[in-house]
Amino acid sequence: MSKTNSFWANPSTSPKRKYRFLLSLPTLGSDASWMITKVNRPSFNVTEATHSYLNHTFYFPGRVEWQTVSFTIVDPVTPDATGMLMGVLGAAGYQIPANLAGNPGDSYGTMSKQAATEAMKLVKIRSINAKGDPADSWTLHNAWMKNVTMGDYDYSDDSLLSIDVELRYDFATYMVEKDGGTPSGQGTEAKIVAGYGKLNGL
């Protein structure tokens, strides 16, 4: 019988699994990863420019636009996730009007990108394998908190209270953590491997 390289004949081949991930949010503390229940991976779209000639339309790739990333976090009593997220909002520069909060002085300060990104710190999404070793990672650069949905109280529902958070960022970088750090595989074209290396400075 001839040998085959088909994935179903190779027990060492393992697909990535949706539940094997860790979301690193340093601003929420080192033990925050267990509170995260789900996160979507960074996505992008390429805008297009068109040129019309007679009855034809030709398309040209334009800018790359990265889509927002959202994650869901449960809200324990300790540590208090709501309090942490409100702290991120305050560290980003948001201020309650002084006459409402009873704060002394004026409250004319506003949010800035520098303060918002420094408050969120470096956000990283890691995929892990069955042994718990990293398989790949996404890093969000200049991420800041865009939307927060605090969830609902409901007498008829005994599930865990959770919070949905949406992050905006400038761009994301992807890193393969195995096989020498390149997306090499059987049949992978050299220009694809080179393109990956160019993106990551390899």
C-alpha positions as CSV (number, residue, x, y, z in Angstrom):
1,M,0.0,0.0,0.0
2,S,1.4,3.4,-1.0
3,K,2.0,6.0,1.6
4,T,-0.3,9.0,1.7
5,N,0.1,12.5,3.0
6,S,-3.7,13.0,3.5
7,F,-4.5,14.7,6.8
8,W,-6.9,11.9,7.8
9,A,-4.0,9.4,7.7
10,N,-1.7,11.6,9.8
11,P,-2.6,11.5,13.5
12,S,-0.2,14.4,14.2
13,T,-2.3,16.8,12.1
14,S,-4.6,18.8,14.3
15,P,-7.0,21.6,13.3
16,K,-7.2,24.7,15.5
17,R,-10.1,24.5,17.9
18,K,-12.4,27.4,18.8
19,Y,-12.2,26.8,22.5
20,R,-8.4,26.8,22.7
21,F,-7.5,30.4,23.1
22,L,-6.3,33.0,25.6
23,L,-7.0,36.7,25.4
24,S,-4.4,38.8,27.1
25,L,-5.6,42.1,28.6
26,P,-2.8,43.3,30.8
27,T,-4.8,46.4,31.9
28,L,-7.4,44.1,33.6
29,G,-4.7,42.1,35.5
30,S,-2.8,38.9,35.0
31,D,-5.8,36.7,36.0
32,A,-8.3,38.2,33.6
33,S,-8.0,35.5,31.0
34,W,-10.4,33.1,32.8
35,M,-13.2,35.7,32.7
36,I,-13.1,35.9,28.9
37,T,-15.7,33.6,27.3
38,K,-15.2,34.5,23.6
39,V,-13.4,36.9,21.2
40,N,-13.5,37.3,17.5
41,R,-10.3,37.3,15.5
42,P,-9.1,40.4,13.7
43,S,-10.7,40.8,10.2
44,F,-10.0,43.2,7.4
45,N,-11.4,44.3,4.1
46,V,-9.7,45.9,1.1
47,T,-11.4,48.9,-0.4
48,E,-11.7,49.2,-4.1
49,A,-11.5,51.8,-6.8
50,T,-13.3,51.5,-10.1
51,H,-12.5,52.6,-13.6
52,S,-15.2,52.5,-16.3
53,Y,-14.4,52.2,-19.9
54,L,-17.2,51.8,-22.5
55,N,-19.4,49.1,-21.1
56,H,-16.7,47.6,-18.9
57,T,-15.8,48.2,-15.2
58,F,-12.3,47.5,-13.9
59,Y,-11.5,47.2,-10.3
60,F,-8.3,48.1,-8.4
61,P,-7.4,47.2,-4.8
62,G,-7.3,50.2,-2.4
63,R,-6.7,50.6,1.3
64,V,-6.8,47.9,3.9
65,E,-9.3,48.6,6.7
66,W,-9.2,46.5,9.9
67,Q,-12.5,45.7,11.5
68,T,-13.2,46.0,15.2
69,V,-12.6,43.1,17.6
70,S,-15.2,42.2,20.2
71,F,-14.9,40.0,23.3
72,T,-17.3,38.9,26.0
73,I,-16.2,38.9,29.7
74,V,-18.2,37.6,32.7
75,D,-18.6,40.0,35.6
76,P,-17.5,38.5,38.9
77,V,-17.9,40.1,42.2
78,T,-14.2,39.8,42.7
79,P,-12.4,40.9,40.6
80,D,-15.1,43.4,39.5
81,A,-14.9,43.5,35.7
82,T,-17.4,46.5,35.5
83,G,-15.2,48.5,37.9
84,M,-12.1,47.6,35.8
85,L,-13.7,48.7,32.5
86,M,-14.9,52.0,34.1
87,G,-11.3,52.5,35.3
88,V,-10.1,52.1,31.7
89,L,-12.6,54.7,30.7
90,G,-11.3,57.1,33.3
91,A,-7.7,56.4,32.5
92,A,-8.5,57.2,28.8
93,G,-9.4,60.7,29.9
94,Y,-13.1,60.7,30.4
95,Q,-14.3,62.9,33.2
96,I,-17.7,63.2,34.9
97,P,-18.9,66.8,35.1
98,A,-17.7,68.3,38.4
99,N,-21.0,69.6,39.6
100,L,-22.5,66.1,39.3
101,A,-19.7,64.1,40.8
102,G,-18.9,66.6,43.5
103,N,-15.3,66.9,42.2
104,P,-13.4,70.0,43.0
105,G,-12.4,72.3,40.2
106,D,-13.3,72.2,36.5
107,S,-13.7,69.0,34.5
108,Y,-12.8,70.1,31.0
109,G,-10.5,67.2,30.2
110,T,-11.4,65.0,27.2
111,M,-10.2,61.6,25.9
112,S,-7.1,61.3,23.7
113,K,-5.8,58.5,21.6
114,Q,-2.6,58.3,23.6
115,A,-4.4,58.0,26.9
116,A,-7.0,55.6,25.5
117,T,-4.4,53.2,24.0
118,E,-2.1,53.4,27.1
119,A,-5.1,52.6,29.2
120,M,-5.9,49.5,27.1
121,K,-2.2,48.4,26.8
122,L,-1.2,45.7,24.4
123,V,-4.0,43.3,23.5
124,K,-3.0,39.8,22.3
125,I,-5.1,36.8,21.2
126,R,-3.3,33.5,21.4
127,S,-4.4,30.2,20.0
128,I,-3.1,27.1,21.9
129,N,-2.7,23.5,21.0
130,A,-3.8,20.4,23.0
131,K,-0.7,20.6,25.2
132,G,-1.4,24.3,26.0
133,D,1.5,25.5,23.9
134,P,1.0,28.6,21.7
135,A,0.1,27.9,18.1
136,D,-0.3,31.4,16.8
137,S,-1.1,34.9,18.1
138,W,-2.7,38.1,17.0
139,T,-1.5,41.5,18.4
140,L,-3.8,44.6,18.2
141,H,-1.8,47.7,17.8
142,N,-3.0,51.0,19.4
143,A,-6.2,49.4,20.6
144,W,-8.8,51.4,22.5
145,M,-12.2,50.7,24.0
146,K,-14.9,51.7,21.5
147,N,-18.2,50.2,22.8
148,V,-19.2,48.5,26.0
149,T,-22.5,46.8,26.6
150,M,-23.0,46.0,30.2
151,G,-25.6,43.3,29.9
152,D,-29.0,43.0,31.5
153,Y,-30.5,42.0,34.9
154,D,-33.3,39.5,34.5
155,Y,-35.3,37.7,37.3
156,S,-36.1,34.9,34.9
157,D,-32.5,34.2,33.9
158,D,-29.9,32.6,36.3
159,S,-27.0,32.7,33.8
160,L,-23.8,34.6,34.5
161,L,-23.8,38.3,34.0
162,S,-21.5,39.2,31.1
163,I,-20.2,42.3,29.4
164,D,-19.6,42.8,25.6
165,V,-16.6,45.0,24.7
166,E,-15.7,46.3,21.3
167,L,-12.1,47.4,20.5
168,R,-10.9,49.7,17.7
169,Y,-7.3,49.5,16.7
170,D,-5.1,50.7,13.8
171,F,-3.8,47.3,12.6
172,A,-3.1,43.8,13.7
173,T,-0.1,41.5,13.3
174,Y,-0.3,37.7,13.1
175,M,2.5,35.5,14.2
176,V,2.9,31.7,13.7
177,E,4.3,30.2,16.9
178,K,5.2,26.8,15.4
179,D,7.1,25.3,12.5
180,G,9.9,27.9,12.7
181,G,7.5,30.8,12.7
182,T,6.4,30.6,9.0
183,P,3.2,29.4,7.4
184,S,5.0,26.7,5.5
185,G,3.3,23.5,4.5
186,Q,3.1,21.1,1.7
187,G,2.4,23.0,-1.5
188,T,2.8,26.5,0.0
189,E,4.2,28.8,-2.6
190,A,7.5,30.6,-1.8
191,K,6.0,34.0,-2.5
192,I,3.3,33.4,0.1
193,V,6.0,32.6,2.7
194,A,8.0,35.6,1.6
195,G,4.9,37.8,1.9
196,Y,4.3,36.7,5.4
197,G,7.9,37.3,6.3
198,K,7.7,40.8,4.8
199,L,4.7,41.7,7.0
200,N,6.4,40.5,10.1
201,G,9.9,41.8,9.4
202,L,11.4,38.2,9.1
